Amino acid sequence: MDEARHERLVIIGSGPAAWTAAIYAARAQLEPLVYEGSFSATMVPGGQLMFTTEVENYPGFPAGVSGPAMMADFRDQALRFDTRVVTDNVDSVDFSGRPLRLTAGDGTELTADTVIIATGANARWLGVPGEERLAQSGGGVSACAVCDGALPHFRGKVIAVVGGGDSAMEDALYMTKFASEVLVIHRRDELRASKIMQERLLANPKVKLVWNTVVREVIGDDVIERIRVEDVNTGEQREIAVDGMFVAIGHVPNTGFLGNAIELKPNGYIATPVPWRTVTSVPGVFAAGDVMDDFYRQAVTAAGTGCMAALEAERWLAHGGEE
Ligand code: NAP
């Protein structure tokens, strides 16, 4: 006998993609159930925007908006249309048959006709002393230059960008618009970034490469003042005075709970094989936001794909499981 509660649509996640999907699905009377996640040391319901001080590039907020305030508004808007929310994780899924099966953190078993996965990605952090404290307090440490780099605090200052990939190149170039000097701190003597991005970076007079170097500590009471770095070849340590640090060492999509239930891209993001669609390798399962987007990674693009996923789920249900 099947005792699991059955849902038409379960949405997993609580960032811009998940709430936008919920708003659209609820207004289409699909009565979505959102698993918004639970509180842990590295993640809270609301996702990455909960760690963003000021969002200045989301259209509709001419004066900017704090990340947490924006997510509270997204959530309230979904609740207004009778979205049901559970503050728990989905711990595992079984998509091998129909209906789809999900198990929540508290052991609750659910079945569903459709699922939208919008669990996002976490920025990879260095994990050194001082980093997390100053990132969470808005003390000049961030993993998103596009989000935080234009704040007045960084104007005319010396900024460190950590990493050697395209994101680090992009962040460093972005920061040259505001900073007096941008130090790119990379652990090797060769960049991973594409040649064109490397060339652009190296041609910019405000950029200085600090090779073979890792950050060991971020120092500062309320605001970052210095970083302690180590030369990986000699082991020699020294301190560099900086007014900001952007960590750009990659992202980790939150797909661990999926096991082998769904096809992932080689870099771990959920594969959405049809261009401009959110369909995944499993019929009736859609993916939206940063868990499937390794390219744009913006709140506004996440919201856009959340809308797409809800419309596709609605159409899928209306057509009795046909794409
Ligand atoms: P990435 O290519 O994986 O590069 C991560 C960088 O961080 C690497 O240089 C790596 O060093 C370094 N790193 C990783 N862990 C570290 C640690 N613990 N301490 C110090 N350094 C560490 O990630 P990404 O730059 O975010 O790019 C992800 C994907 O998006 C790539 O495919 C990229 O091409 C794409 N992307 C494209 C654009 C664009 O085309 N405009 C912009 C952004 C991203 P090592 O090199 O030594 O491994």
Boltz pocket constraint, residues with backbone or C-beta under 6 A from the ligand:
constraints:
  - pocket:
      binder: B
      contacts: [[A, 125], [A, 126], [A, 162], [A, 163], [A, 164], [A, 165], [A, 166], [A, 167], [A, 168], [A, 170], [A, 185], [A, 187], [A, 188], [A, 190], [A, 191], [A, 192], [A, 193], [A, 214], [A, 248], [A, 249], [A, 250], [A, 251], [A, 294], [A, 295]]
      max_distance: 6.0
